[in-house]
Amino acid sequence: MFPRRPVRPRLADEAPVWEPEVVTALLLAHQGGWDEMLFVAVPILIFGSLLAVANRRASRIERQQPPSGDRPPGDDPR
């Protein structure tokens, strides 16, 4: 039907080269859903850690403030 091309041996230099972009795309493409899970887990971890840092800073600031009865005159909290 179709004329066959002559088959010649392939040299090692003719082997396909795996580019980093291709390897990364293949690694992240449909790997059982773990990459999609990262799209959810990473932002949650980032916001959770930011919240923890903010809570620690607020607690530290609250501990450093003098008790409400020891405020200097004229320092109206209203």
Secondary structure as UniProt FT lines:
FT   HELIX           12..14
FT   HELIX           20..28
FT   TURN            32..33
FT   HELIX           34..64
FT   HELIX           68..70
FT   TURN            73..74
//
